[in-house]
């Protein structure tokens, strides 16, 4: 297999419509210090936290509790910074009006929206996004708009002999009313990169997006591969196995948090 250093096409259409660095986010009034919120919430029992009634609306802190990985994802991940997506979204800065979804041709009118960062070994390697829209038809339109563009992008080969980019690769039980998943190895900019000195690392991306009633729920995680693309041995089989194993972790995580959030997503 050709082992040339191929930088893959970064084909993911981010929900925000823009690719941003994952670290060094500026302080903002819309960034919620989760540690304090969780400490306050722990005054209640874990059972109470995970059995919130389908009242409207949930607060960002309540959503963060309901999407905590816990023992999912191997028990090695935890939640971190929480963003209220009805407010200016700091990672975008002034791009797209500074509003989450502002770069897209279409984005629902949302009543509430939350992004919860996922941390592993001190590194921000994932996020959970939840939005609740005013109109049932808008979530259906979001699915059709989003999925059509995913299909178009994944028609490109993107050096799949090495990078293994796929849409809806694994047959699994249906999640929500509509769903799709993406998997693939990508090269990401290192957090310590500067304008003068840049570096990259390979990460295995797994993303699952679910559309249910008035809700959209997305989980994206990035794993450090045990079998890098530039290993001296031909390890394509191992890379494929690693890809599916990590997909299974994310799939079970999504099933768990979807169960927690469906009463809210389908709240009239």
C-alpha positions in Angstrom: 0.0 0.0 0.0 1.3 3.4 -0.9 2.6 5.1 2.3 2.9 8.6 1.0 1.8 11.2 3.5 -1.5 12.1 2.1 -3.4 14.9 3.8 -7.1 13.9 3.5 -9.8 16.2 2.3 -11.5 17.5 5.5 -14.9 16.8 4.2 -17.0 17.0 7.4 -19.7 19.7 7.0 -19.7 21.1 10.5 -23.0 22.0 11.9 -21.6 25.5 12.5 -20.5 25.6 8.8 -16.9 26.4 9.7 -13.8 24.5 10.8 -12.3 26.0 14.0 -9.5 25.1 16.3 -10.5 23.0 19.3 -8.4 24.7 22.0 -7.6 28.1 23.4 -11.2 29.4 23.3 -11.6 32.9 24.6 -13.5 33.7 27.7 -17.1 34.6 27.1 -20.3 35.3 29.0 -22.0 32.5 27.2 -19.5 29.9 28.3 -20.9 28.1 31.4 -18.5 26.9 34.1 -19.7 23.3 34.2 -17.7 22.4 37.3 -19.7 24.7 39.5 -23.0 23.7 38.0 -22.3 20.0 38.5 -21.2 20.6 42.1 -24.6 22.3 42.7 -26.5 19.6 40.9 -24.9 16.8 42.9 -27.1 17.9 45.8 -29.7 15.8 44.1 -29.3 12.1 43.5 -28.1 10.7 40.2 -31.5 9.0 39.7 -33.2 12.4 39.9 -30.7 13.9 37.5 -31.4 11.3 34.9 -35.1 11.2 35.3 -36.0 14.8 34.7 -39.6 15.3 33.6 -40.2 16.4 30.0 -40.8 20.0 31.0 -39.8 22.9 28.8 -37.2 24.0 28.5 -34.2 22.2 30.0 -31.3 24.5 31.0 -27.9 24.0 29.5 -26.7 22.5 32.8 -29.5 20.0 32.8 -28.7 18.9 29.3 -25.0 18.6 30.2 -26.0 16.2 33.0 -28.1 14.1 30.6 -25.3 13.7 28.1 -22.5 12.9 30.5 -20.7 9.8 29.2 -20.4 8.1 32.5 -19.4 4.5 31.9 -20.0 4.9 28.1 -17.0 5.3 25.8 -15.0 3.1 28.0 -15.4 5.3 31.0 -12.5 7.4 29.9 -14.4 10.6 28.9 -16.0 13.4 30.8 -17.9 16.5 30.0 -16.3 20.0 30.1 -17.3 23.4 28.8 -20.9 24.0 27.9 -22.2 26.5 25.4 -25.7 28.0 25.1 -26.3 27.9 21.4 -29.0 30.5 21.5 -26.3 33.0 22.4 -23.2 34.1 20.4 -20.9 31.1 19.9 -17.4 32.0 20.9 -15.4 29.5 18.7 -16.7 31.2 15.6 -15.6 34.7 16.7 -17.1 37.1 14.2 -17.4 34.5 11.4 -21.0 33.8 10.3 -22.3 36.5 12.5 -20.9 34.6 15.5 -24.0 32.4 15.7 -24.0 28.6 15.7 -25.4 27.4 12.3 -24.9 30.9 10.8 -22.7 29.7 8.0 -25.4 27.2 6.7 -27.9 27.8 3.9 -30.5 26.6 6.3 -30.7 26.2 10.1 -33.8 25.8 12.2 -35.3 28.4 14.4 -34.2 27.0 17.7 -35.8 27.4 21.1 -32.8 26.0 23.0 -29.5 24.6 22.0 -26.4 23.3 23.8 -22.9 22.1 22.9 -21.1 20.1 25.6 -17.4 19.5 25.1 -16.0 16.0 25.8 -12.6 15.6 27.3 -10.3 12.6 27.4 -7.0 12.7 29.2 -7.2 16.4 29.4 -7.7 16.8 25.6 -10.9 18.1 24.0 -11.6 15.3 21.6 -15.4 15.5 21.1 -18.6 17.3 21.6 -22.3 16.6 22.0 -24.7 19.0 20.3 -28.4 19.2 21.1 -31.0 21.6 19.6 -34.7 21.9 20.1 -36.6 23.6 17.2 -40.0 25.4 17.2 -41.3 23.4 14.2 -41.4 19.7 13.5 -41.0 20.4 9.8 -37.8 22.3 10.4 -36.0 19.3 11.9 -37.2 17.2 8.9 -35.9 19.8 6.6 -32.6 20.0 8.5 -32.2 16.2 8.0 -32.9 16.4 4.3 -30.6 19.4 3.8 -27.8 17.9 5.9 -27.9 14.3 4.6 -28.1 15.4 0.9 -24.8 17.2 1.3 -23.2 14.3 3.2 -24.0 12.0 0.3 -22.5 14.4 -2.2 -19.3 14.8 -0.2 -18.8 11.1 0.4 -19.0 10.3 -3.3 -15.4 11.6 -3.4 -12.9 8.8 -2.8 -10.7 10.9 -0.5 -7.8 8.4 -0.6 -9.9 5.7 1.2 -7.2 3.1 0.8 -5.6 4.9 3.8 -8.2 7.1 5.4 -11.3 4.9 5.3 -13.9 7.7 5.0 -17.5 6.3 5.0 -21.1 7.3 5.4 -23.5 4.9 7.0 -21.0 2.1 6.8 -22.4 -0.1 9.6 -26.0 -1.6 9.6 -27.5 -1.0 13.1 -30.9 -0.6 14.6 -32.6 2.7 13.8 -31.9 5.7 16.0 -34.6 8.3 16.2 -36.8 9.0 13.2 -33.8 9.7 11.0 -30.1 9.2 11.5 -26.7 8.9 9.8 -23.2 8.2 10.9 -19.7 9.1 9.6 -16.4 7.4 10.2 -12.9 8.1 8.9 -9.3 8.9 9.8 -8.3 12.5 9.5 -5.2 14.7 10.1 -6.0 17.4 12.6 -3.9 20.5 13.6 -2.1 20.0 16.9 -3.2 22.3 19.7 0.2 23.8 20.1 0.5 24.7 16.4 1.4 28.3 15.7 1.5 30.4 12.5 5.3 29.7 12.3 5.3 26.1 13.5 2.5 23.8 12.5 2.0 20.2 13.3 -0.7 17.5 12.7 -1.8 14.3 14.3 -4.0 11.6 13.0 -7.4 11.0 14.7 -10.2 8.6 14.1 -13.5 10.5 13.8 -16.8 8.9 14.6 -20.0 11.0 14.3 -23.6 10.1 14.8 -26.5 12.5 14.1 -30.1 11.8 15.1 -33.2 13.7 14.2 -36.2 13.1 16.4 -39.5 15.1 16.7 -38.3 18.7 17.3 -34.8 17.7 18.3 -31.4 17.2 16.7 -28.7 15.3 18.6 -25.2 14.9 17.4 -22.2 13.1 19.0 -18.7 13.5 17.5 -15.7 11.8 19.0 -12.1 11.7 17.9 -9.9 8.8 19.0 -6.1 8.6 18.9 -5.6 5.5 16.7 -3.7 2.5 17.9 -2.7 1.7 14.3 -1.5 4.9 12.6 -1.6 5.3 8.9 2.2 5.5 8.6 3.1 2.4 10.5 5.8 0.3 8.9 3.5 -2.7 8.6 0.4 -3.1 6.4 -2.3 -2.7 9.0 -5.4 -1.9 7.0 -7.4 -4.8 8.6 -6.5 -3.6 12.1 -7.5 0.0 11.2 -10.9 -1.2 10.0 -11.4 -3.3 13.1 -10.4 -0.3 15.3 -12.8 1.9 13.4 -15.8 -0.4 14.0 -14.9 -1.0 17.7 -14.9 2.8 18.3 -18.1 3.2 16.3 -19.8 0.6 18.6 -18.8 2.7 21.6 -20.3 5.9 20.2 -23.4 4.1 19.0 -24.1 2.7 22.5 -23.4 6.2 24.0 -25.8 7.8 21.6 -28.5 5.2 22.5 -28.1 6.0 26.1 -28.4 9.7 25.9 -31.1 9.6 23.3 -33.2 7.7 25.8 -32.6 10.5 28.3 -33.5 13.2 25.8 -36.3 11.8 23.7 -39.1 12.9 26.2 -37.8 16.5 25.8 -37.2 16.2 22.0 -40.8 15.1 21.5 -42.3 17.5 24.0 -45.2 19.2 22.3 
